[in-house]
Amino acid sequence: MPEKADALLTVENVHTWFELRRFGFLRVGFVRAVDGVSFSLKHGEAVAVVGESGCGKSTLAKTVLGLYRPTQGTVVFDGQRIDGETGNLKKYHSQVGYVQQDPYGALPPFMTIYRILDEPLRINGVRKRAEREKRIKEALSEVKLTPVEDFLYKYPHMLSGGQQQRVVLARAKILEPKLIVADEPVSMLDASVRVEILQLLQRLQRSYNLAVIYITHDLSTVRYFSERIFVMYGAKIIEEAPTATLLENPSHPYTQALLTAISDPDAKNADHIKEVPPGEPPSLLNPPPGCRFCPRCGQAIAGLCEKEMPPAFELAPGHRVSCWLYRQAAVKEKEEEKEKAG
Protein backbone atom coordinates (compact mmCIF):
# COMPACT_ATOMS: atom_id res chain seq x y z
CA MET A 1 0.00 0.00 0.00
CA PRO A 2 1.24 3.55 -0.70
CA GLU A 3 2.30 5.59 2.31
CA LYS A 4 -0.60 7.71 3.54
CA ALA A 5 1.37 10.92 2.98
CA ASP A 6 1.79 10.01 -0.72
CA ALA A 7 -1.70 8.63 -1.28
CA LEU A 8 -4.42 10.40 -3.24
CA LEU A 9 -7.13 8.27 -1.64
CA THR A 10 -7.04 6.38 1.65
CA VAL A 11 -9.89 4.08 2.70
CA GLU A 12 -9.39 2.85 6.26
CA ASN A 13 -11.52 0.17 7.96
CA VAL A 14 -14.67 1.24 6.11
CA HIS A 15 -17.98 -0.44 6.93
CA THR A 16 -21.12 0.40 4.96
CA TRP A 17 -24.15 -1.28 6.47
CA PHE A 18 -27.81 -0.86 5.53
CA GLU A 19 -30.46 -1.25 8.20
CA LEU A 20 -33.43 -3.51 7.49
CA ARG A 21 -36.79 -2.88 9.18
CA ARG A 22 -40.05 -4.80 9.13
CA PHE A 23 -43.31 -2.85 9.03
CA GLY A 24 -41.25 0.31 9.07
CA PHE A 25 -40.19 0.17 12.72
CA LEU A 26 -39.10 -3.36 13.71
CA ARG A 27 -35.35 -3.67 13.25
CA VAL A 28 -34.47 -6.92 11.48
CA GLY A 29 -30.73 -6.45 11.17
CA PHE A 30 -28.09 -4.93 8.91
CA VAL A 31 -26.91 -5.84 5.43
CA ARG A 32 -23.12 -5.63 5.74
CA ALA A 33 -22.44 -4.58 2.15
CA VAL A 34 -18.89 -3.42 2.94
CA ASP A 35 -17.42 -4.86 6.12
CA GLY A 36 -13.97 -3.56 7.07
CA VAL A 37 -12.19 -2.57 3.85
CA SER A 38 -8.87 -0.70 3.78
CA PHE A 39 -6.67 0.35 0.86
CA SER A 40 -4.74 3.32 -0.54
CA LEU A 41 -4.41 4.71 -4.04
CA LYS A 42 -1.58 6.80 -5.45
CA HIS A 43 -1.84 9.70 -7.89
CA GLY A 44 -2.15 8.33 -11.42
CA GLU A 45 -2.52 4.69 -10.32
CA ALA A 46 -5.07 2.31 -11.82
CA VAL A 47 -6.41 -0.47 -9.59
CA ALA A 48 -9.08 -3.08 -10.16
CA VAL A 49 -11.64 -4.37 -7.66
CA VAL A 50 -12.88 -7.79 -8.76
CA GLY A 51 -15.38 -10.28 -7.42
CA GLU A 52 -18.69 -11.92 -8.21
CA SER A 53 -22.04 -10.15 -8.06
CA GLY A 54 -23.17 -9.25 -4.55
CA CYS A 55 -19.69 -9.12 -3.01
CA GLY A 56 -19.88 -5.37 -2.27
CA LYS A 57 -17.88 -3.90 -5.18
CA SER A 58 -20.45 -1.32 -6.26
CA THR A 59 -21.27 -0.35 -2.67
CA LEU A 60 -17.57 0.24 -2.05
CA ALA A 61 -17.42 2.40 -5.19
CA LYS A 62 -20.40 4.50 -4.09
CA THR A 63 -18.94 4.88 -0.61
CA VAL A 64 -15.69 6.16 -2.14
CA LEU A 65 -17.73 8.55 -4.29
CA GLY A 66 -19.52 9.92 -1.23
CA LEU A 67 -22.92 8.67 -2.43
CA TYR A 68 -23.15 6.42 0.63
CA ARG A 69 -21.98 7.53 4.06
CA PRO A 70 -19.86 4.83 5.74
CA THR A 71 -21.26 3.38 8.94
CA GLN A 72 -17.74 3.21 10.32
CA GLY A 73 -14.24 4.07 9.11
CA THR A 74 -12.69 6.96 7.21
CA VAL A 75 -12.26 8.01 3.60
CA VAL A 76 -9.53 10.61 2.99
CA PHE A 77 -9.04 12.24 -0.42
CA ASP A 78 -5.99 14.41 -1.08
CA GLY A 79 -5.53 15.01 2.63
CA GLN A 80 -9.17 15.87 3.39
CA ARG A 81 -11.79 13.61 5.00
CA ILE A 82 -14.88 13.27 2.82
CA ASP A 83 -16.88 10.81 4.93
CA GLY A 84 -19.58 12.01 7.30
CA GLU A 85 -21.08 15.46 7.70
CA THR A 86 -17.74 17.28 7.88
CA GLY A 87 -16.72 16.40 4.32
CA ASN A 88 -16.86 19.03 1.58
CA LEU A 89 -18.67 16.84 -0.93
CA LYS A 90 -19.29 19.51 -3.58
CA LYS A 91 -15.58 20.22 -3.93
CA TYR A 92 -14.82 16.51 -3.76
CA HIS A 93 -17.34 15.61 -6.48
CA SER A 94 -15.71 18.15 -8.80
CA GLN A 95 -12.45 16.19 -8.49
CA VAL A 96 -13.91 12.72 -8.97
CA GLY A 97 -15.51 11.30 -12.12
CA TYR A 98 -18.00 8.45 -12.18
CA VAL A 99 -18.52 6.04 -15.08
CA GLN A 100 -21.69 3.99 -14.53
CA GLN A 101 -22.42 0.48 -15.71
CA ASP A 102 -25.54 1.33 -17.74
CA PRO A 103 -24.78 4.26 -20.08
CA TYR A 104 -28.39 4.77 -21.16
CA GLY A 105 -29.64 4.87 -17.57
CA ALA A 106 -26.82 7.27 -16.65
CA LEU A 107 -27.82 9.90 -19.21
CA PRO A 108 -30.96 12.08 -18.82
CA PRO A 109 -33.15 11.15 -21.82
CA PHE A 110 -34.69 14.65 -22.11
CA MET A 111 -31.33 16.49 -22.37
CA THR A 112 -29.11 16.92 -25.41
CA ILE A 113 -25.47 15.85 -25.26
CA TYR A 114 -24.47 19.53 -25.16
CA ARG A 115 -26.65 20.18 -22.14
CA ILE A 116 -25.54 16.98 -20.37
CA LEU A 117 -21.91 18.11 -20.60
CA ASP A 118 -22.74 21.76 -19.95
CA GLU A 119 -24.53 21.15 -16.64
CA PRO A 120 -21.50 20.07 -14.51
CA LEU A 121 -19.54 23.06 -15.83
CA ARG A 122 -22.34 25.45 -14.83
CA ILE A 123 -22.73 23.89 -11.39
CA ASN A 124 -19.00 24.21 -10.74
CA GLY A 125 -18.72 27.86 -11.65
CA VAL A 126 -17.59 27.97 -15.29
CA ARG A 127 -19.66 31.03 -16.22
CA LYS A 128 -18.41 32.01 -19.67
CA ARG A 129 -20.43 30.30 -22.39
CA ALA A 130 -17.49 30.32 -24.81
CA GLU A 131 -15.28 28.54 -22.27
CA ARG A 132 -17.93 25.92 -21.57
CA GLU A 133 -18.51 25.29 -25.29
CA LYS A 134 -14.77 24.94 -25.87
CA ARG A 135 -14.40 22.39 -23.09
CA ILE A 136 -17.46 20.43 -24.27
CA LYS A 137 -16.08 20.15 -27.79
CA GLU A 138 -12.65 19.14 -26.50
CA ALA A 139 -14.20 16.45 -24.29
CA LEU A 140 -16.22 14.98 -27.17
CA SER A 141 -13.18 15.03 -29.41
CA GLU A 142 -11.09 13.21 -26.80
CA VAL A 143 -13.62 10.37 -26.56
CA LYS A 144 -13.67 10.10 -30.38
CA LEU A 145 -17.19 11.41 -30.98
CA THR A 146 -16.33 13.28 -34.14
CA PRO A 147 -17.25 15.39 -36.00
CA VAL A 148 -18.31 17.02 -32.75
CA GLU A 149 -21.10 19.10 -34.34
CA ASP A 150 -22.94 15.91 -35.31
CA PHE A 151 -23.34 14.91 -31.65
CA LEU A 152 -23.85 18.17 -29.74
CA TYR A 153 -27.61 18.38 -30.15
CA LYS A 154 -28.52 14.71 -30.28
CA TYR A 155 -30.38 12.96 -27.47
CA PRO A 156 -29.04 9.79 -25.76
CA HIS A 157 -31.57 7.50 -27.48
CA MET A 158 -30.15 8.58 -30.85
CA LEU A 159 -26.73 7.07 -30.00
CA SER A 160 -25.49 3.49 -29.87
CA GLY A 161 -24.49 1.90 -26.55
CA GLY A 162 -20.80 2.49 -27.24
CA GLN A 163 -21.41 6.14 -28.15
CA GLN A 164 -23.49 6.63 -24.99
CA GLN A 165 -20.65 5.26 -22.86
CA ARG A 166 -18.25 7.66 -24.59
CA VAL A 167 -20.53 10.53 -23.54
CA VAL A 168 -20.47 9.19 -19.96
CA LEU A 169 -16.65 9.16 -20.15
CA ALA A 170 -16.65 12.71 -21.49
CA ARG A 171 -18.87 13.85 -18.61
CA ALA A 172 -16.65 12.08 -16.06
CA LYS A 173 -13.56 13.79 -17.47
CA ILE A 174 -14.88 17.26 -18.28
CA LEU A 175 -14.13 18.80 -14.85
CA GLU A 176 -10.52 17.52 -15.06
CA PRO A 177 -10.78 15.20 -12.04
CA LYS A 178 -7.95 13.50 -10.17
CA LEU A 179 -9.83 10.21 -9.77
CA ILE A 180 -12.28 8.26 -11.91
CA VAL A 181 -14.40 5.43 -10.50
CA ALA A 182 -15.53 3.13 -13.31
CA ASP A 183 -18.20 0.67 -12.12
CA GLU A 184 -18.23 -2.20 -14.66
CA PRO A 185 -18.05 0.32 -17.54
CA VAL A 186 -18.10 -2.30 -20.33
CA SER A 187 -20.30 -5.10 -18.97
CA MET A 188 -23.40 -3.91 -20.89
CA LEU A 189 -21.61 -3.31 -24.19
CA ASP A 190 -21.00 -5.60 -27.15
CA ALA A 191 -17.72 -7.51 -27.05
CA SER A 192 -16.47 -5.60 -30.11
CA VAL A 193 -16.91 -2.27 -28.29
CA ARG A 194 -15.49 -3.25 -24.90
CA VAL A 195 -11.84 -3.13 -25.93
CA GLU A 196 -12.30 0.30 -27.52
CA ILE A 197 -13.84 1.75 -24.35
CA LEU A 198 -11.14 0.28 -22.11
CA GLN A 199 -8.41 1.56 -24.42
CA LEU A 200 -10.03 4.99 -24.40
CA LEU A 201 -10.19 5.01 -20.60
CA GLN A 202 -6.55 3.95 -20.45
CA ARG A 203 -5.51 6.76 -22.81
CA LEU A 204 -7.33 9.33 -20.68
CA GLN A 205 -5.74 7.92 -17.54
CA ARG A 206 -2.23 8.17 -18.94
CA SER A 207 -2.71 11.54 -20.66
CA TYR A 208 -4.02 13.28 -17.54
CA ASN A 209 -2.31 11.18 -14.83
CA LEU A 210 -5.71 10.08 -13.52
CA ALA A 211 -6.13 7.61 -10.70
CA VAL A 212 -8.71 4.98 -11.67
CA ILE A 213 -10.69 2.46 -9.63
CA TYR A 214 -11.95 -0.14 -12.10
CA ILE A 215 -14.80 -2.26 -10.71
CA THR A 216 -15.37 -5.51 -12.57
CA HIS A 217 -16.22 -9.20 -12.25
CA ASP A 218 -14.23 -10.04 -15.40
CA LEU A 219 -10.61 -10.91 -14.62
CA SER A 220 -9.84 -11.25 -18.33
CA THR A 221 -9.84 -7.45 -18.78
CA VAL A 222 -7.82 -6.33 -15.76
CA ARG A 223 -4.51 -7.61 -17.15
CA TYR A 224 -4.41 -4.79 -19.70
CA PHE A 225 -5.55 -1.96 -17.48
CA SER A 226 -4.73 -2.13 -13.77
CA GLU A 227 -1.50 -2.04 -11.80
CA ARG A 228 -2.93 -3.69 -8.68
CA ILE A 229 -5.91 -5.98 -8.05
CA PHE A 230 -8.12 -6.19 -4.97
CA VAL A 231 -10.24 -9.35 -4.79
CA MET A 232 -13.51 -8.95 -2.84
CA TYR A 233 -15.64 -11.70 -1.39
CA GLY A 234 -18.40 -11.40 1.17
CA ALA A 235 -17.92 -7.63 1.62
CA LYS A 236 -14.20 -7.96 2.40
CA ILE A 237 -10.94 -7.70 0.46
CA ILE A 238 -9.48 -11.20 0.72
CA GLU A 239 -6.42 -10.78 -1.53
CA GLU A 240 -4.47 -7.91 -3.02
CA ALA A 241 -1.37 -7.94 -5.18
CA PRO A 242 0.28 -6.37 -8.23
CA THR A 243 -1.62 -7.48 -11.31
CA ALA A 244 1.08 -9.74 -12.79
CA THR A 245 1.73 -11.36 -9.40
CA LEU A 246 -1.91 -12.15 -8.72
CA LEU A 247 -2.62 -13.52 -12.19
CA GLU A 248 0.49 -15.72 -12.15
CA ASN A 249 0.32 -16.76 -8.50
CA PRO A 250 -3.22 -16.52 -7.09
CA SER A 251 -3.07 -17.54 -3.45
CA HIS A 252 -6.58 -17.45 -1.98
CA PRO A 253 -8.76 -20.44 -2.96
CA TYR A 254 -11.47 -18.04 -4.13
CA THR A 255 -9.04 -16.12 -6.37
CA GLN A 256 -7.88 -19.42 -7.84
CA ALA A 257 -11.52 -20.30 -8.56
CA LEU A 258 -12.10 -16.93 -10.23
CA LEU A 259 -9.16 -17.44 -12.55
CA THR A 260 -10.29 -20.97 -13.36
CA ALA A 261 -13.70 -19.62 -14.38
CA ILE A 262 -12.28 -17.27 -17.05
CA SER A 263 -13.71 -18.30 -20.41
CA ASP A 264 -11.31 -20.10 -22.73
CA PRO A 265 -11.44 -18.98 -26.40
CA ASP A 266 -9.84 -22.23 -27.57
CA ALA A 267 -12.56 -24.31 -29.28
CA LYS A 268 -10.71 -27.51 -28.31
CA ASN A 269 -11.65 -26.89 -24.68
CA ALA A 270 -15.34 -26.23 -25.35
CA ASP A 271 -16.43 -29.58 -23.90
CA HIS A 272 -14.30 -29.26 -20.79
CA ILE A 273 -16.46 -28.56 -17.72
CA LYS A 274 -14.60 -26.32 -15.29
CA GLU A 275 -14.87 -27.00 -11.61
CA VAL A 276 -16.32 -24.14 -9.58
CA PRO A 277 -16.81 -23.90 -5.80
CA PRO A 278 -20.11 -25.45 -4.68
CA GLY A 279 -22.78 -23.44 -2.90
CA GLU A 280 -23.69 -19.77 -2.94
CA PRO A 281 -22.01 -16.57 -1.70
CA PRO A 282 -22.70 -15.84 1.99
CA SER A 283 -25.67 -13.79 3.13
CA LEU A 284 -24.49 -10.31 4.03
CA LEU A 285 -27.40 -10.05 6.45
CA ASN A 286 -26.06 -12.96 8.51
CA PRO A 287 -22.49 -13.76 7.36
CA PRO A 288 -20.57 -16.73 8.80
CA PRO A 289 -18.43 -15.94 11.88
CA GLY A 290 -15.14 -17.14 10.43
CA CYS A 291 -13.78 -16.93 6.90
CA ARG A 292 -16.56 -15.85 4.54
CA PHE A 293 -15.43 -18.37 1.93
CA CYS A 294 -15.17 -21.31 4.36
CA PRO A 295 -18.58 -22.94 3.55
CA ARG A 296 -17.52 -23.29 -0.11
CA CYS A 297 -13.80 -23.97 0.35
CA GLY A 298 -12.38 -27.42 -0.27
CA GLN A 299 -9.19 -26.55 1.64
CA ALA A 300 -10.80 -25.25 4.85
CA ILE A 301 -9.03 -26.11 8.13
CA ALA A 302 -11.50 -27.78 10.49
CA GLY A 303 -12.03 -25.99 13.79
CA LEU A 304 -10.35 -22.78 12.59
CA CYS A 305 -11.67 -21.40 9.31
CA GLU A 306 -15.33 -21.64 10.33
CA LYS A 307 -14.73 -19.90 13.68
CA GLU A 308 -12.08 -17.21 13.25
CA MET A 309 -11.72 -14.49 10.61
CA PRO A 310 -8.24 -14.78 9.08
CA PRO A 311 -5.97 -11.72 9.21
CA ALA A 312 -4.06 -10.53 6.14
CA PHE A 313 -0.79 -12.44 5.72
CA GLU A 314 1.92 -10.81 3.59
CA LEU A 315 3.32 -13.39 1.19
CA ALA A 316 5.58 -10.93 -0.65
CA PRO A 317 5.93 -7.14 -0.82
CA GLY A 318 2.50 -5.82 -1.81
CA HIS A 319 0.92 -9.29 -1.91
CA ARG A 320 -1.46 -9.95 0.99
CA VAL A 321 -3.98 -12.72 1.42
CA SER A 322 -6.57 -13.32 4.15
CA CYS A 323 -6.46 -17.09 4.45
CA TRP A 324 -5.48 -19.41 7.31
CA LEU A 325 -3.64 -21.68 4.87
CA TYR A 326 -0.75 -19.23 4.98
CA ARG A 327 -0.55 -18.97 8.79
CA GLN A 328 2.34 -21.42 9.11
CA ALA A 329 4.31 -19.69 6.36
CA ALA A 330 3.83 -16.34 8.13
CA VAL A 331 4.91 -17.79 11.50
CA LYS A 332 7.98 -19.40 9.94
CA GLU A 333 8.95 -16.13 8.25
CA LYS A 334 8.73 -14.25 11.57
CA GLU A 335 10.88 -16.86 13.28
CA GLU A 336 13.53 -16.56 10.56
CA GLU A 337 13.50 -12.79 10.94
CA LYS A 338 14.03 -13.13 14.72
CA GLU A 339 16.93 -15.54 14.17
CA LYS A 340 18.60 -13.12 11.76
CA ALA A 341 18.08 -10.21 14.14
CA GLY A 342 19.48 -12.26 17.03
Secondary structure, 3 states (H helix, E strand, C coil): CCCHHHEEEEEEEEEEEEEEEECCCEEEEEEEEEEEEEEEEECCCEEEEECCCCCCHHHHHHHHCCCCCCCEEEEEECCEECCCCCCCHHHHHCCEEEECCCHHHHCCCCCCHHHHHHHHHHHCCCCCHHHHHHHHHHHHHHCCCCCHHHCCCCCHHHCCHHHHHHHHHHHHHCCCCCEEEEECCCCCCCHHHHHHHHHHHHHHHHHHCCEEEEEECCHHHHCCCCCEEEEEECCEEEEEEEHHHHHHCCCCHHHHHHHHCCCCCCHHHCCCCCCCCCCCCCCCCCCCCCCCCHHHCCCCCCCCCCCCCCCCEEEECCEEECCHHHHHHHHHHHHHHHHHHC
